[in-house]
Amino acid sequence: MENIDKGSKSVEVRIDVTKQTPEELVLANEYSRLVFKFNHTMPATEEYAYLMHRIFTDLGEGSVVHAPLTAVRPNMVKIGRNVVVMPGCLMMSAGGITIDDGAMIAANVQLISNNHDLYERQIITCRPIHIGRNAWIGAGATILPGVTVGDNAVVGAASVVTKNVDAYTIVGGNPARVLRRIEPKSECAPDYDDIDGLEQLGLDSCGD
């Protein structure tokens, strides 16, 4: 059972988990086994990379997800280029999770795109999570349903993010609040957009 609430800030999808189709149950079991195997495979091996790409079919070039991982409906996760997801990540993905290029997800982060209805607990209410380009989600932070974290934003460790985070903003706390803005980088700072072509020259950003 699915229902869309168009009045919310982001589209809400309602799913009755007791009425999943046989195909949906087969897929859920397949992903459960893949994640289990991934978590028990030697890192930096061909098998590890193969399983990572089986779990995340929309995984950009240069991105890596570190075990252990907990992921429900990982087929609803889209990961861009040069993304790093550190160990211990929880992805509750029924609402959809998008992680844009260059984002950094620290250890033990929880990305929770779905919740339970207060009266009908078998129904999960789902809204998408969006992590912007080059955003940094600190260790142990929790991102709740419907939240967008803007480009280049920083979420402090152990924060609980209930509302959207503007680009170039640092937030922290429970619930997370704005701590300060991030000033634009100086004119002489390197451009990290083309990460593949970046060379480490042993100099600071202004060549001193």
Backbone as a ProteinNet text record, in pm:
[ID]
protein_1_A
[PRIMARY]
MENIDKGSKSVEVRIDVTKQTPEELVLANEYSRLVFKFNHTMPATEEYAYLMHRIFTDLGEGSVVHAPLTAVRPNMVKIGRNVVVMPGCLMMSAGGITIDDGAMIAANVQLISNNHDLYERQIITCRPIHIGRNAWIGAGATILPGVTVGDNAVVGAASVVTKNVDAYTIVGGNPARVLRRIEPKSECAPDYDDIDGLEQLGLDSCGD
[TERTIARY]
84.8	0	89	68.5	147.6	54.8	90.4	10.7	102.9	71.2	159.9	91.9	158.4	110.9	181.7	112.3	174.6	184.7	127.6	130.3	256.2	336.5	455.8	568.8	677.2	789.7	852.8	860.5	904.8	796.7	790.5	684.4	697	587.6	586.2	521	589.2	536.6	505.9	388.3	347.7	346.8	415.8	427.6	380.4	286.7	241.4	334.1	420.2	521.4	461.6	335.9	270.9	212.3	215.3	153.7	254.7	378.2	478.8	453.6	486.8	467.7	574	549.7	653.1	785	777.8	900.1	976	902.8	966.7	1033.8	971.7	1029	1154.6	1150.4	1268.9	1384.7	1356.8	1461	1517.4	1429.7	1474.7	1567.6	1532.7	1616.2	1751.2	1747.8	1871.6	1965.9	1914.1	1998	2048.2	1965.6	2008.7	2128.7	2124.6	2235.9	2360.5	2339.9	2454.1	2525	2446.2	2505.5	2579.7	2520.6	2587.6	2722	2721	2843.7	2946.5	2902.4	2991	3060.3	2983.8	3038.3	3136.7	3141.9	3231.8	3334.3	3359.2	3455.2	3578.5	3694	3819.8	3816.4	3841.6	3843.5	3954.4	3940.3	4040.7	4067.5	3962.1	3970.8	3870.3	3887.2	3792.8	3652.2	3642.5	3510.4	3442.8	3520.1	3466.4	3408.9	3487.1	3442.1	3319.1	3318.5	3203.9	3076.5	3085.8	2968.4	2922.5	3016.9	2981.4	2899.7	2938.6	2865.7	2735.8	2726.5	2599.3	2497.7	2544.5	2454.7	2412.2	2508.8	2482	2501.2	2393.2	2401.4	2421	2392.2	2412.6	2524	2647	2763.7	2863.9	2898.4	2984.4	3129.9	3203.2	3345.7	3423.5	3513.3	3599.1	3536.2	3412	3344.6	3370.1	3367.9	3390.1	3300.7	3245.8	3166.6	3241	3266.3	3341.8	3248	3280.9	3208.6	3254.4	3169.2	3037.5	2932.4	2831.9	2723.6	2590.8	2493.9	2355.5	2273.4	2210.3	2136	2007.3	1896.4	1765.8	1719.1	1683.8	1646.3	1758.7	1880.4	1991	1973.6	1879.2	1848.9	1789.3	1752	1698.6	1807	1933.1	2044.9	2119.2	2146.6	2225.3	2348.1	2466.4	2591.6	2671.7	2715.1	2789.5	2935.8	3018.7	3161.4	3240.4	3347.3	3444.6	3380.4	3283.1	3217.1	3284.2	3300.6	3353.9	3249.3	3213.3	3122.8	3203	3226.3	3309.7	3230.7	3300.4	3235	3120.1	3026.1	2917	2796.8	2789.6	2677.7	2547.9	2439.9	2305.3	2228.3	2178.2	2096.7	1958.4	1859.6	1719.7	1665.5	1652.4	1652.2	1518.8	1410.2	1282.5	1238.5	1274.6	1237.5	1330.5	1443.2	1544	1653.5	1778.5	1893.8	1983.2	2015.3	2106.9	2227	2347.1	2470.9	2550.6	2568.7	2630	2782.7	2844.5	2989.1	3068.4	3172.9	3268.4	3224.2	3103.6	3056.3	3134.5	3147.1	3215.8	3118.6	3098.8	3008.7	3095.8	3108.7	3198.5	3141.4	3218.1	3179.4	3050.2	2970.7	2849.6	2741.9	2739.6	2633.2	2506.5	2391.5	2261.8	2184.1	2153.6	2072.7	1937.1	1837.4	1707.8	1600.2	1562.2	1465.5	1323.1	1302.3	1166.4	1139.3	1011.5	964.9	839.3	784	659.5	544.4	428.2	307.1	274.8	231.8	207.2	91.1	-2.8	-121	-120.8	-68.1	-59.6	87.9	142.6	287.7	342.6	256.5	304.1	325	281.5	300.6	422.2	515.3	630	606.5	641.6	628.2	767.4	777.6	910.3	924.9	1037.6	1071.8	1221	1262	1401.4	1500.3	1620.4	1736.1	1828.8	1883.9	1976.2	2098.4	2214.4	2341.1	2411.9	2439.7	2492	2639.5	2686.8	2826.3	2921.2	3024.2	3131.1	3082.7	2961.3	2914.6	2991.9	3000.1	3073.4	2979.9	2944.6	2856.6	2943.6	2949.9	3039.9	3000.1	3094.7	3077.4	2956.5	2875.5	2762.3	2642.8	2645.6	2532.5	2414.8	2294.7	2172.1	2100.2	2070	1994.8	1855.5	1751.9	1615.3	1539.8	1422	1349.6	1321.7	1338.4	1305.2	1411	1525.4	1628.8	1721	1751.6	1855.8	1970.5	2091.8	2212.1	2279.4	2294.5	2340.4	2486.1	2525	2662.8	2760.2	2871.3	2980.6	2941.8	2825.7	2784.9	2856.4	2860.1	2920.9	2820.2	2801.4	2715.8	2806	2798.4	2885.5	2859.4	2961.6	2951	2835.3	2763.7	2653.1	2531.6	2527.7	2412.3	2291.3	2173.1	2048.7	1984.8	1982.6	1939.9	1794.6	1708.7	1564.7	1515	1598.1	1557.8	1669.2	1634.5	1731.8	1849.4	1967.4	2089.1	2132.8	2148.3	2189.3	2331.7	2361.9	2498.4	2594.1	2719.6	2824.4	2785.3	2721.3	2678.1	2725.7	2766.9	2801.4	2688.4	2635.5	2531.4	2578.4	2519.6	2553.9	2449.5	2446.2	2356.5	2237.8	2150.6	2029.9	1914.4	1823.3	1829.2	1936.3	1985.8	2094.7	2049.6	2139.4	2113.6	2236.2	2218.1	2327.5	2431.3	2557.3	2667.9	2738.5	2765.9	2823.8	2824.6	2852.6	2867.8	3012.2	3032.8	3167.3	3199.1	3307.3	3345.5	3395.7	3367.9	3418.7	3570.4	3624.4	3769.4	3833.7	3961.4	4031.5	4054.6	4084.4	4105.1	4217.1	4318.6	4434.9	4420.2	4308.6	4289.3	4267.2	4310.6	4292	4146.3	4111.9	3977	3972.8	3893.3	3890.5	3781.8	3716.9	3610.1	3662.8	3781.3	3839.7	3936.2	3880.3	3962.3	4057.6	4014.1	4098.3	4228.3	4223.7	4341.8	4424.2	4385	4453.3	4591.5	4692.2	4828.3	4866.3	4931.3	4981.5	5120.5	5132.9	5258.1	5343.1	5295	5372.2	5372.8	5279.6	5270.9	5136.7	5124.6	4992.8	4911.2	4787.6	4694.7	4742	4833	4880.5	5022.3	5077.2	5206.6	5324.4	5303.3	5413.9	5501.1
-118.3	0	124	213.7	335	454.6	562.5	681.7	801	905.1	1020.4	1142.5	1204.8	1327.9	1445	1513.8	1620.9	1751.7	1754.3	1877	1894.3	1790.6	1799.9	1863.6	1903.9	1968.8	1877.2	1747.5	1649.8	1542.9	1477.1	1379.2	1264.9	1234.6	1123.4	1001.4	889.4	762.2	675.9	611.8	524.2	380.1	292.6	152.6	62.5	-24.5	-124.8	-246	-265.7	-370.7	-510.8	-521.3	-653.2	-695.5	-606.1	-636.2	-626.7	-666.2	-667.4	-783.8	-762.3	-866.1	-974.3	-1093.3	-1197.9	-1150.5	-1071	-1020	-926.9	-842.7	-751.8	-828.9	-935.4	-1016.4	-1089.3	-1140.8	-1206.6	-1107.9	-985.9	-883.9	-845.7	-832	-798.1	-905.4	-1031	-1141.1	-1144	-1114.8	-1113.2	-1005.8	-885.2	-778	-808.6	-872.3	-909.5	-1003.6	-1099.1	-1193.9	-1125.5	-1035.4	-963.4	-877.6	-806.4	-721.5	-806.2	-919.5	-1009.2	-1056.1	-1097.3	-1146.6	-1035	-915.7	-798.9	-771.8	-779.7	-751.5	-857.4	-971.3	-1080.1	-1112.9	-1014.8	-1032.3	-946.7	-998	-924.7	-795.6	-679.7	-552.9	-550.3	-459.2	-436.6	-562.3	-640.5	-757.1	-741.9	-822.2	-818.2	-856.2	-953.7	-995.8	-882.2	-810.2	-697.4	-591.5	-556.6	-456.6	-505.2	-634.1	-690.6	-680.8	-718.4	-714.9	-570.9	-479.2	-338.2	-286.7	-325.1	-280.2	-358	-479.4	-552	-488.3	-444	-381.3	-243.4	-165.8	-29.4	-25.3	-47.2	-55.1	82.1	188.9	325.4	389.1	344.3	385.2	449.8	576.1	651	608	645.9	613.6	672.7	593.6	640.3	637.8	592.8	588.4	456	459.7	338.4	339.7	222.5	201.5	98.8	132.7	45.5	-37.3	-164.4	-250.6	-221.9	-251.1	-310.8	-208.2	-259.8	-179.2	-241.7	-156.7	-201.8	-124.9	-196.4	-128.8	-204.6	-133.8	-188.3	-117	-193.7	-141.1	-56	-109.1	-30.7	0	-65.3	-31	109.1	168.7	304.9	408.3	364.8	454	488.9	617.8	665.2	737.5	691.3	747.5	801.5	927	991.1	949.8	1033	1005.1	1049.1	971.7	1008.6	1032.2	949	951.5	848.2	882.2	787.6	767.1	641.1	603.9	516.2	566.4	496.9	385.5	300.7	183.9	220.7	127.9	139	216.8	248.9	328.7	246.6	310.6	254.5	331.3	260.2	321.7	257.9	329.7	289.8	365.4	295.2	363.2	362.9	324.5	312.8	444.6	557.2	687.3	737.1	668	709.5	791.4	758.8	831.8	867.2	994.5	1040.2	1106.2	1061.3	1118.5	1169.7	1300.1	1360.4	1350.8	1387.4	1375.8	1437	1365.9	1419.2	1423.9	1375.6	1379.1	1280	1312.6	1226	1189	1058.9	1008	937.8	996.2	942.6	816.3	758.3	631.5	644.6	537.7	522.4	626.8	680.2	772.6	693.7	751.7	690.4	777.9	721.3	788.9	720.3	785.6	719.9	792	734.1	799.1	750.3	665.6	618.4	610.1	618.7	617.1	530.8	511.2	435.8	530.7	501.7	576.2	559.8	668.6	663.7	573.1	550.3	471.3	335.2	330.8	203.6	169.1	101.4	82.7	-4	-82.8	-164.1	-81.1	44.8	134.9	221.9	221.3	310.8	432.5	548.8	674.5	714.9	744.3	756.5	890.8	958.6	1082.5	1082.2	1134.6	1119.7	1202.1	1147.8	1218.9	1254.8	1376.2	1420.8	1483.1	1424.6	1478.1	1545.3	1675.1	1752.9	1729.1	1791.2	1777.2	1825.5	1744.1	1778.3	1802.6	1759.9	1770.1	1670.8	1703	1619.2	1590.1	1463.3	1420.7	1358.1	1420.8	1378.7	1248	1187.9	1055.5	1050.4	946.2	922.3	1012.6	1095.2	1183.6	1104.3	1157.8	1097.1	1197.6	1156.4	1239	1177.7	1255	1202.6	1222.7	1158.4	1160.6	1301.8	1318.1	1442.2	1549.6	1521.7	1623.6	1632.1	1753.7	1781.7	1854.4	1801.7	1867.8	1931.9	2063	2136.3	2111.1	2155.9	2141.8	2205.2	2133.9	2184.4	2211.1	2162.8	2178.2	2075.9	2103.4	2012.7	1986.2	1858.1	1816.8	1763.5	1824	1785.9	1645.1	1586.6	1451	1439.3	1326.6	1290.3	1381.9	1466.2	1554.5	1475.9	1527.8	1472.5	1580.3	1556.8	1660	1636.3	1729.3	1717.1	1811	1910	2009.3	2024.8	2081.5	2102.6	2188	2158.7	2232.3	2309.1	2438.9	2520.3	2486.9	2514.4	2499.3	2587.6	2544.2	2620.3	2657.7	2562.5	2586.6	2472.1	2505.5	2403.8	2395.9	2273.8	2253.9	2149.9	2155	2056.9	2054.9	1942.8	1930.7	1841.9	1829.7	1747.3	1824.1	1876.4	1876.2	1971.9	1943.9	2024.4	2167.9	2260.7	2402.4	2461.2	2574.7	2638.5	2690.9	2654	2703.3	2820.9	2808.1	2920.5	2889	2990	2974.9	2941.1	2874.7	2848.1	2954.3	3028.1	3132.7	3069	3131.9	3078.7	3068.2	2968.1	2951.6	3066.9	3093.6	3205.6	3180.7	3287.9	3279.9	3183.8	3172.9	3092.6	2947.5	2911.8	2773.3	2684.8	2557.1	2468.2	2433.1	2403.1	2360	2207.7	2153.1	2009.2	1940.1	2015	1952.9	1837	1855.2	1749.6	1669.8	1584.4	1511.1	1416.2	1359	1262.9	1326.8	1458.7	1523.9	1597.5	1585.9	1660.1	1603.2	1690.3	1648	1710	1629.5	1680.5	1737.4	1870.5	1936.6	1966.6	1937.6	1962.4	2109.7	2190	2331.4	2359.9	2474.3	2511.5	2570.3	2611.6	2649.8	2770.3	2851.1	2968.8	2952.5	2830.9	2803.2	2852.6	2889.7	2939.8	2825.7
0	0	0	-96	-103.3	-120.1	-57.9	-58.5	-62.7	-134.8	-144.6	-85.3	9.9	71.3	3.5	-85.4	-163.9	-84.6	34.7	111.6	193.2	210.8	291.7	212.1	284	218.4	115	144.7	46.1	36.8	-75.4	-97.8	3	70.4	165.6	101.8	111.5	63.5	184.1	184.4	293.5	243	313.8	272.3	385.5	355.6	452	439.4	538.3	527.3	539.8	582.5	591.1	456.8	358.1	229.1	114.7	143.3	38.2	-57.9	-183.3	-284.4	-267.8	-322.5	-319.1	-379.6	-485.8	-549.8	-454.3	-381.6	-286.6	-173.4	-127.6	-19.6	-66.4	-189.6	-245.6	-254.5	-301.5	-314.7	-177.6	-78.4	56.6	111.9	90.8	138.1	65.3	-64.8	-142.4	-89.8	-65	-13.4	126.7	207.4	341.7	337.1	246.5	232.8	176.6	78.4	20.5	125.1	207.7	310.5	413.6	450.8	546.5	490.7	365	303.2	290.8	252.4	242.1	375.3	484.1	617.1	666.2	596.8	637.1	527.7	441.3	331.4	355.5	320.8	338	256.2	320.9	246.1	141.6	46.1	-58.5	-139.9	-164.6	-251.1	-364.6	-468.4	-580.1	-534.5	-444.3	-395.5	-319.2	-238.2	-161.8	-256.6	-358.3	-455.1	-531.8	-567.1	-638.4	-555.1	-427.6	-340	-316.9	-301.5	-282.7	-400.4	-521.4	-640.4	-660.2	-608.8	-612.4	-519	-402.1	-304.9	-352.5	-399.5	-445.7	-597	-668.5	-814.1	-877.7	-801.7	-851.2	-767.5	-792.8	-716.6	-810.6	-784.1	-873.7	-867.7	-970.8	-981.6	-864.7	-808.8	-701.4	-563.9	-552.8	-423.4	-353.5	-219.7	-141.7	-18.7	12.4	133.3	218.2	344	432.1	520.1	536.2	628	771.2	872.1	858.6	815.3	749.2	693.2	733.8	766.9	780.1	677.8	585.6	479.1	450.4	458.5	422.6	297	193.9	62	1.3	-6.4	-62.7	-210.8	-276.5	-415.2	-426.4	-312.1	-310.1	-276.9	-279.3	-247.1	-375.4	-394	-507.9	-453.7	-492.6	-443.1	-560.8	-550.8	-659	-663	-725.5	-743.1	-619.5	-591.1	-487.4	-351.2	-319.5	-188.9	-98.9	29	127.3	236.2	257.9	367	463	582.2	678.9	750.5	829.3	889.9	983.8	992.6	1089.1	1040.8	911.6	860.4	860.4	903.6	895.5	789.7	689.2	584.8	584.7	637.7	626.3	506.2	393.2	263.3	190	256	185	122.4	184.4	129.7	22.1	4.9	-92.1	-26.3	-57.5	-6.4	-124.6	-139.1	-242.9	-176.5	-213.2	-161	-280.7	-288.6	-406.3	-403.1	-515.8	-535.3	-420	-378.5	-283.7	-138.9	-109.2	29.3	115.6	243.6	339	451.2	468.5	571.6	675.5	793.2	895	958.8	1051.4	1112.8	1193.4	1186.2	1269.1	1242.1	1121.4	1081.7	1050.8	1087.2	1058.3	960.4	844.2	742.2	741.1	799.8	825.9	746	632.1	543.6	566.7	666.3	692.9	842.2	875.4	1013.4	1019.9	1137.5	1151.2	1180.6	1123	1154.2	1303.3	1367	1511.2	1550.3	1458.8	1491.2	1423.9	1302.5	1229.6	1213.3	1313.4	1319.4	1206.4	1140.4	1029.6	903.4	907.6	793.8	819.6	723.5	734	645.1	699	626.9	579.2	451.4	388.4	318	345.8	275.2	246.4	132	87.6	168.6	179	234.8	119.6	124.6	19.2	85.9	62.7	112.5	-4.8	7.2	-104.2	-132.1	-239.3	-282.6	-173.6	-148.5	-54.7	87.9	119.6	258	345.1	472.2	567.9	684.8	700.5	809.1	917.4	1035.3	1140.9	1206.1	1276.9	1336.2	1428.6	1410	1497.6	1474.3	1371.1	1343.5	1287.3	1307.4	1255.9	1167	1044.7	950.1	937.5	967.2	973.7	842	827.1	699.2	647.2	516.7	449.3	454.2	517.2	536.4	415	374.6	276.3	345.6	329	378.1	257.5	259.9	142.9	108.3	-10.6	-57.9	41.4	67.1	150	295.2	338.2	477.5	565.1	695.5	792.9	903.5	934.4	1045.5	1155.9	1273.4	1383.1	1433.1	1494.8	1547.5	1645.5	1635.8	1726	1713.9	1612.5	1593.6	1543.5	1573.4	1520.3	1433.6	1303.5	1208.4	1170.2	1209.6	1186.4	1077.3	1040.7	940.7	837.3	722.7	616.4	665.4	610	642.3	518.3	531.3	417.2	374.5	249.1	199.2	279	290	358.2	501.9	571	708.6	796.9	919.9	1019.2	1120.7	1142.9	1242.8	1343.7	1463.8	1565.3	1674.6	1749.4	1863.1	1836.2	1937.4	1929.4	1993	1906.5	1759.5	1709.2	1589.4	1534.7	1510.6	1541.4	1514.7	1444.7	1382.9	1309.8	1408.7	1385.1	1467.1	1400.6	1272.8	1198.7	1050.5	971.8	827.5	794.3	682.5	631.8	528.4	552.2	457.7	328	213	85.5	88.9	19.2	16.9	-58.9	-26.8	-87.7	-235.9	-307.2	-452	-488.4	-401.3	-435.9	-392.8	-328.5	-285.2	-407	-402	-516.5	-538.1	-660.9	-695	-690.2	-598.8	-577.6	-659.4	-749.3	-826.9	-910.4	-971.5	-1052.8	-966.1	-881	-785.1	-856.3	-967	-1038.2	-1085.3	-1117.4	-1170.9	-1066.7	-939.7	-834.8	-807.6	-798.6	-763.8	-630.4	-545.1	-418.7	-442.9	-433.2	-466.7	-344.7	-225.5	-105	-65.6	-119	-86.2	-21.8	46.3	95.4	-19.1	10.1	-97.7	-176.9	-121.9	-194	-248.1	-236.6	-294.8	-214.5	-86.3	-3	48.7
[MASK]
++++++++++++++++++++++++++++++++++++++++++++++++++++++++++++++++++++++++++++++++++++++++++++++++++++++++++++++++++++++++++++++++++++++++++++++++++++++++++++++++++++++++++++++++++++++++++++++++++++++++++++++++

